[in-house]
């Protein structure tokens, strides 16, 4: 549990969350609170449960036991309430998940029109503002295949923002990108963080974690092993598991 929420209601809360894939115990007694406006960066080795934890927060993965609360309310099981809640938690994946047959503008306006009931003209105005904000407004009438990976990922961020989310979940958003495109996506994320967006970011980008996170959690073997500020974690890791991990990535 976090120590930084005196008098604050956490926007996202996981209590004793457990998850198995068959015999594999992927999440073990996960307890976590994320405050409004907090940037939480989740790091750890592959297979540690980071992405699975991120995906349980909007029920892309179900949990076996425990509880997940959004603004103090349990996660809906299914139906309209779940759709509404997913709209309030923007999710950006490794793969961009854009609709290939739609233009960039149509990709960004689809959710606001269909889920939020926005008029087409209003949705297009919001979408163009967001595409300008992430630096791809000039691509609005192209289809995704005409854009670079970095541009597509920035469109995916704009598409999530168009739903006016209360928080954003990023599941390794740069891992499918060529190295020269990574910074253009991270720069957008840095801006979002500075504007006060609540963010949970699963990433291997340690410089981003150090620069932007309010708090870092380190996961290994399905558990939260360590939590602290970036300076605490990177400069003075408390556990041997975290020290081993940090030593293993220093040469990369």
C-alpha positions in Angstrom: 0.0 0.0 0.0 1.2 3.5 -0.7 2.0 5.9 2.1 1.2 9.0 0.0 -2.5 9.1 0.2 -3.3 10.9 3.4 -7.0 11.9 3.1 -7.1 11.0 -0.6 -9.3 8.4 -2.2 -7.1 6.3 -4.5 -8.4 6.3 -8.1 -7.3 2.7 -8.6 -7.0 0.1 -5.9 -6.1 -3.6 -6.1 -6.7 -5.7 -2.9 -5.3 -9.2 -2.5 -5.5 -9.8 -6.3 -4.7 -13.4 -7.4 -4.5 -14.7 -11.0 -3.6 -18.1 -12.4 -3.1 -19.2 -16.0 -3.6 -23.0 -15.5 -0.8 -24.1 -13.2 1.1 -20.8 -13.5 0.5 -18.4 -10.6 1.0 -15.1 -12.3 -0.3 -12.6 -9.7 0.2 -13.4 -6.0 -1.6 -11.2 -3.4 -1.2 -7.9 -5.3 -2.0 -4.9 -3.1 -1.7 -1.5 -4.8 -3.2 2.0 -4.6 -2.8 4.7 -7.2 -3.7 8.3 -6.4 -5.3 10.8 -8.8 -2.5 12.5 -10.7 0.1 9.9 -9.7 2.5 8.4 -12.3 3.2 4.9 -11.3 5.9 3.0 -13.4 5.9 -0.8 -13.2 9.2 -2.5 -14.0 10.6 -6.0 -13.7 11.8 -9.0 -15.7 9.7 -10.6 -18.4 7.1 -13.0 -17.0 6.9 -11.1 -13.7 3.2 -10.4 -14.1 3.5 -6.7 -15.0 1.3 -6.7 -18.1 -1.2 -9.1 -16.6 -1.6 -6.8 -13.7 -2.1 -3.9 -16.0 -4.7 -5.8 -18.0 -6.7 -6.8 -15.0 -7.4 -3.2 -14.1 -9.9 -2.8 -16.9 -10.9 -6.5 -17.0 -9.1 -7.5 -20.2 -7.9 -10.3 -17.9 -10.2 -11.6 -15.1 -8.9 -12.3 -11.7 -9.4 -15.4 -9.6 -9.8 -13.7 -6.3 -9.3 -10.3 -4.6 -10.9 -7.0 -5.5 -10.2 -4.1 -7.9 -11.8 -0.8 -7.2 -12.0 2.3 -9.5 -12.8 5.4 -7.5 -13.9 3.2 -4.6 -16.3 1.1 -6.7 -15.8 -2.5 -7.6 -14.9 -3.3 -11.2 -18.1 -4.1 -13.2 -18.3 -7.7 -14.4 -19.6 -7.1 -18.0 -22.1 -5.2 -20.1 -22.7 -1.5 -20.5 -21.1 -0.6 -17.1 -17.9 -2.4 -18.1 -17.8 -0.6 -21.5 -18.3 2.7 -19.7 -15.6 2.0 -17.1 -13.2 0.9 -19.9 -13.8 4.3 -21.6 -12.8 6.0 -18.4 -9.5 4.0 -18.3 -7.5 4.7 -21.5 -5.3 1.7 -22.5 -2.4 1.9 -24.8 -0.9 -1.5 -25.9 2.4 -2.7 -27.4 0.6 -3.1 -30.7 -1.3 -0.1 -31.8 -4.7 -1.8 -32.4 -5.9 0.9 -34.8 -8.6 -0.1 -37.3 -6.7 -0.6 -40.6 -9.6 0.3 -42.9 -10.4 3.6 -41.2 -8.6 7.0 -41.5 -6.6 8.3 -38.5 -9.4 10.8 -37.8 -12.1 8.1 -37.9 -10.0 5.9 -35.5 -10.0 8.8 -33.0 -13.6 9.8 -33.4 -15.2 6.3 -33.3 -15.3 6.0 -29.5 -16.5 9.5 -28.7 -19.3 9.1 -31.3 -20.4 5.5 -30.4 -19.7 5.4 -26.6 -20.0 9.0 -25.5 -22.7 10.0 -28.0 -20.8 13.0 -29.3 -21.9 14.7 -32.5 -19.6 13.9 -35.5 -18.5 17.6 -35.9 -17.7 18.0 -32.2 -15.8 14.6 -32.2 -13.8 15.7 -35.2 -12.8 19.0 -33.6 -11.7 17.2 -30.4 -9.8 14.6 -32.4 -8.0 17.2 -34.5 -7.0 19.1 -31.3 -5.6 15.8 -29.8 -3.8 14.8 -33.0 -2.2 18.3 -33.0 -1.2 17.7 -29.3 0.5 14.4 -30.1 2.1 15.9 -33.3 0.3 13.9 -36.1 -2.5 16.3 -37.2 -1.2 16.3 -40.8 -1.8 12.5 -40.9 -5.5 12.7 -40.1 -6.8 11.6 -43.5 -4.3 8.7 -44.0 -4.9 5.1 -43.0 -2.7 3.5 -40.3 -0.5 1.5 -42.7 0.7 4.9 -44.2 2.2 5.9 -40.8 5.3 4.9 -39.0 5.1 2.8 -35.8 5.8 5.9 -33.6 3.1 7.9 -35.4 0.6 5.0 -35.0 1.3 4.8 -31.3 0.8 8.5 -30.9 -2.5 8.1 -32.6 -3.4 5.3 -30.2 -2.7 7.7 -27.3 -4.9 10.4 -28.9 -7.6 7.9 -29.3 -7.6 7.0 -25.6 -7.5 10.7 -24.6 -10.5 11.4 -26.8 -12.6 9.4 -24.3 -11.7 11.9 -21.5 -10.2 9.1 -19.3 -9.7 9.4 -15.6 -6.5 7.4 -15.9 -4.3 5.9 -18.6 -2.8 2.4 -18.6 0.3 1.9 -20.8 1.4 -1.7 -21.4 4.9 -1.5 -22.8 3.9 1.2 -25.3 7.4 1.4 -26.9 8.5 -2.2 -27.0 7.3 -2.8 -30.6 8.9 0.4 -31.9 12.2 1.0 -33.7 14.7 2.7 -31.4 14.5 6.1 -33.2 10.7 6.2 -32.7 10.7 5.5 -29.0 11.5 9.0 -27.8 8.7 10.6 -29.9 6.2 8.4 -28.0 7.9 8.9 -24.6 7.8 12.7 -25.2 4.0 12.6 -25.5 3.8 10.5 -22.3 6.1 12.9 -20.4 3.8 15.8 -21.5 0.8 13.9 -20.3 2.4 13.2 -16.9 3.3 16.9 -16.5 -0.3 17.9 -17.2 -1.4 15.7 -14.3 -2.8 12.6 -16.0 -3.0 9.6 -13.7 -0.8 6.9 -15.4 0.2 3.4 -14.8 3.1 2.6 -17.2 4.6 -0.9 -17.7 7.9 -0.3 -19.4 11.5 -1.3 -19.9 12.5 2.4 -20.4 14.4 3.1 -17.2 15.3 6.7 -18.1 11.6 7.4 -18.5 10.9 5.8 -15.1 13.6 7.8 -13.4 12.5 11.1 -15.0 8.7 10.9 -14.8 7.6 8.4 -12.2 6.2 9.6 -8.8 6.7 6.0 -7.7 8.3 2.8 -9.1 7.1 -0.7 -8.3 9.3 -3.6 -9.1 7.6 -6.9 -9.8 9.2 -10.4 -10.0 7.5 -13.9 -10.0 4.0 -12.4 -9.8 4.7 -10.3 -6.7 5.3 -6.6 -5.9 8.8 -7.0 -4.5 9.7 -3.4 -3.9 8.2 0.0 -4.2 9.7 3.5 -3.8 10.5 6.8 -5.4 12.7 6.6 -8.6 15.7 7.8 -6.6 15.2 5.2 -3.8 14.7 2.4 -6.2 17.4 3.1 -8.7 20.1 4.4 -6.3 19.3 2.3 -3.2 17.3 -0.8 -4.0 16.4 -2.7 -0.9 16.1 -6.2 -2.1 18.6 -8.5 -3.7 16.1 -9.4 -6.5 15.9 -5.7 -7.4 19.7 -5.2 -7.3 20.2 -8.3 -9.6 17.6 -6.9 -12.0 19.2 -3.4 -12.1 22.7 -4.9 -12.6 21.4 -7.1 -15.4 20.1 -4.1 -17.4 23.0 -1.7 -16.8 24.9 -2.8 -19.8 21.8 -2.3 -22.1 
